[in-house]
Amino acid sequence: MSKEAVLPDWLQLMLTSFWPLLRAGLVFTVPLAILSFVLGLGVGLLTAVVRLFAPKPLAAVAGFYVWIIRGTPLLVQLFVIFYGLPSAGILIDAFPAALIGFTLNVGAYSSEVIRAALTSISRGQWEAAYSIGMTTRQALRRTILPQATRVAVPPLGNTFISLVKDTSLAAAITVPELFQQAQRIVAVTYEPLILYIEAALIYLIFSSILTTLQARLEVRFGRHGGFMERAR
Amino acid sequence: MIRLSGIEKSFSGNLVLKGVSLAVQEGAVTALIGPSGSGKSTLLRCANLLETPDAGTVEIGDVRLEFSGKRRPSQSDVLRLRRRTGMIFQNFQLFPHQRVVENVMEALVTVQKWPKAKARERAMALLDQVGMSEKAEAWPATLSGGQQQRVAIARALAPSPALILCDEPTSALDPELAEEVVDVLRTLAKDGATMLMATHDLRLARSLASHVAFLEAGEIVEEGAPDAIFGAPTEPRTIRFVRSLGA
């Protein structure tokens, strides 16, 4: 009796669909998550700085943006961008539409994390930077941001892991990412339980790897051994 | 010429400085004493514009800035003045994400755009001066309070300020650690640094200062040589305060 003959059908199905699913993950899910996270962090930093330091009208615009994004479902936002905007004459392909949606989303959520991290750095640190002649911009870049980064890494890691899972929503706007690939295979095999569990496992692998990376990043940023206040 | 004239400052309607004038003798230590809330710290912070005076004039060397009501000083004026002063804080405020030597280099590299190697050389010389050169590569969090304050002194000295402002430099330290900081400040004073110092520490004021100003409720009540202020004060309020110190 050959070895293949004893493999149960469900395992056989899992093995044959593993590579198509993983490939969809590597080609669409991972790049979508990484790109929108990096761009979103840029948007988030800008939004946080504008809300804290810019003149009131500008800060209000930034606050409005955060309010809209945090107050509406991500899925609805994606639908507005991909299915809605064409009615206004703005046609965006599925992948860039998803990228825009996720970037705006990460931007809004991370801006709150970054804002909290920036305000957590004591006034005394600003004053120390000013006292040696720094401008506000120099103080922010050299003194406040590096310390705020350390505070922000754990919650931003959470944002990133959530994002990786949320990219499955892009399936709804026709991006052929991991979850949509699973749906397609289900449409042919009629095996939803096996395929969706397998998709879940691949998401679990991705987020586990990311959690490990996040832990390393925390160690890297924590290398100066804590803040003076804690050491005393 | 280092002079504060007619400095007024209020916080939300509460007048903290009522037109204070003070000349700081160059190459000597001037001590500001007075009860908590008398305005010593605020006066000090007006000298490097961490607080913007509502009225008055701040004059440090060739920089002379006049303040009146609404007009805020321009950023470039603020920077010009700040770059002639250094400040030592009660709770040190070293940059925790930078090593000791990087803390001292920071003003030279970021503000004065020195090449790193040259800045490091000066930083090491200053750390040597405050007895901290062995800890050059340490993180601030690993140092004792006294060591942190000595590094903070080196950091303040790095840009060669015309005036060093000390805001309660020993108040966060227990007596033993305070002593090592006082020793460093004493050496600085002997070497001719110009300092303006707000302090509760009687020993510090007495042993370092050549001029003492007693501040109460936002006014200078009495000023003079330390022996006169501590030994034979004339104003009743000064007498009461000095007696409360147990001098």
Boltz contact constraints between the chains, C-beta under 6 A:
constraints:
  - contact:
      token1: [A, 124]
      token2: [B, 93]
      max_distance: 6.0
  - contact:
      token1: [A, 127]
      token2: [B, 50]
      max_distance: 6.0
  - contact:
      token1: [A, 128]
      token2: [B, 93]
      max_distance: 6.0
  - contact:
      token1: [A, 131]
      token2: [B, 87]
      max_distance: 6.0
  - contact:
      token1: [A, 132]
      token2: [B, 107]
      max_distance: 6.0
  - contact:
      token1: [A, 133]
      token2: [B, 82]
      max_distance: 6.0
  - contact:
      token1: [A, 133]
      token2: [B, 83]
      max_distance: 6.0
  - contact:
      token1: [A, 133]
      token2: [B, 107]
      max_distance: 6.0
  - contact:
      token1: [A, 133]
      token2: [B, 111]
      max_distance: 6.0
  - contact:
      token1: [A, 134]
      token2: [B, 111]
      max_distance: 6.0
  - contact:
      token1: [A, 138]
      token2: [B, 110]
      max_distance: 6.0
  - contact:
      token1: [A, 142]
      token2: [B, 110]
      max_distance: 6.0
  - contact:
      token1: [A, 143]
      token2: [B, 95]
      max_distance: 6.0
  - contact:
      token1: [A, 146]
      token2: [B, 97]
      max_distance: 6.0
  - contact:
      token1: [A, 147]
      token2: [B, 97]
      max_distance: 6.0
  - contact:
      token1: [A, 224]
      token2: [B, 96]
      max_distance: 6.0
  - contact:
      token1: [A, 224]
      token2: [B, 97]
      max_distance: 6.0
  - contact:
      token1: [A, 224]
      token2: [B, 139]
      max_distance: 6.0
  - contact:
      token1: [A, 225]
      token2: [B, 139]
      max_distance: 6.0
  - contact:
      token1: [A, 225]
      token2: [B, 141]
      max_distance: 6.0
  - contact:
      token1: [A, 226]
      token2: [B, 141]
      max_distance: 6.0
  - contact:
      token1: [A, 227]
      token2: [B, 96]
      max_distance: 6.0
  - contact:
      token1: [A, 228]
      token2: [B, 96]
      max_distance: 6.0
  - contact:
      token1: [A, 228]
      token2: [B, 140]
      max_distance: 6.0
  - contact:
      token1: [A, 228]
      token2: [B, 141]
      max_distance: 6.0
  - contact:
      token1: [A, 231]
      token2: [B, 141]
      max_distance: 6.0
